[in-house]
């Protein structure tokens, strides 16, 4: 991409979408040949966006920024992303190209991926011969129907496999979704997308607006404009050809009403657990099979995961309470250095239950972990009986009763 020029001005523009909705746009003009449509995630517009957009325009990239929540009188929430009409995104693409003649790219994060892909596909349906829309850039995209229950595979939204536009994914590696990238890429490629991925090392999802962001994550946030520009440059190298919309394989599912319940529930997947044989902090191999005859709580966690940290004291209290019973916890750490884990348990949360290291994410993938923490409760015969994703207080009466029920069962 060439032709970058200085920033001009920021202004407001109102257009009428094909569904009749009036959309207010913050236009950050610039003299380059590329225009970026900026949509927020399910967490709504963030203050940091102004700083990042200013850097983009300094580099010559024009940015059109909208607030679909305000436009559609929607609350800022995950489920609201399902209610953003594709016609509105399509109308934005059309207006941006018609008014500027520039090549259009779309950027969003998290669940914003879904309205972006739907809007882009709608525009393709209306403009099958146009090459104005050159690609999509997604930071930490969430493209599944919902976070699946432990042990189940994620189901992608139908538009994901019906996408054939070029897609560039910027993926933080401190996230369970990082280890699922192969499936995400494969789903996008089913529709004919050219997919590029860039790993963002040592940062978490939502690192650019997390209230608990580390100093490194705060500093890394300043790199987002450069990452977007590099993504656009990569996408610009692809042949600029018309891409007619791909047919949807099935209609989109109805969005869940309210939050998904997070409690220790009966396990829905294959009760035979995948192999789990990993080294502990003393470099001794620990094999789940060797724990036959004990009730085992297998907990997937990381030191950078606040809910994991929050629940660990209750896990230690549970260990203390059941120390005379055939029960143990096996805490599987995701791909962190041994020194990091050791420092954590020495200075942050002191625990004495076994910790093993999943250095390459193999166990996480095999156990179908999509959220941290995720826990599995295994009976004395080695069968998975209960599971949940998310943190809980492990020493509550309900949890202890479930464990003691398993403890009383025969081997």
URRAHU-V914635 format. One record per helix or strand of 2 or more residues. SS is the DSSP state (a for helix, b for strand). FROM is the first residue (numbers start at 1). LEN is the number of residues. If there is no record, write none. Layout:
# URRAHU-V914635
((SS:FROM:LEN) (SS:FROM:LEN))
This chain:
# URRAHU-V914635
((b:7:10) (b:22:9) (b:34:5) (a:48:11) (b:62:5) (a:68:4) (a:79:5) (a:86:15) (b:103:7) (a:112:15) (b:133:7) (a:158:4) (b:167:8) (a:176:15) (b:195:10) (a:215:7) (a:224:13) (b:265:2) (b:277:4) (b:285:3) (a:288:4) (b:295:7) (a:306:16) (b:327:8) (a:338:10) (b:354:5) (a:362:5) (b:374:5) (b:383:7) (a:397:12))
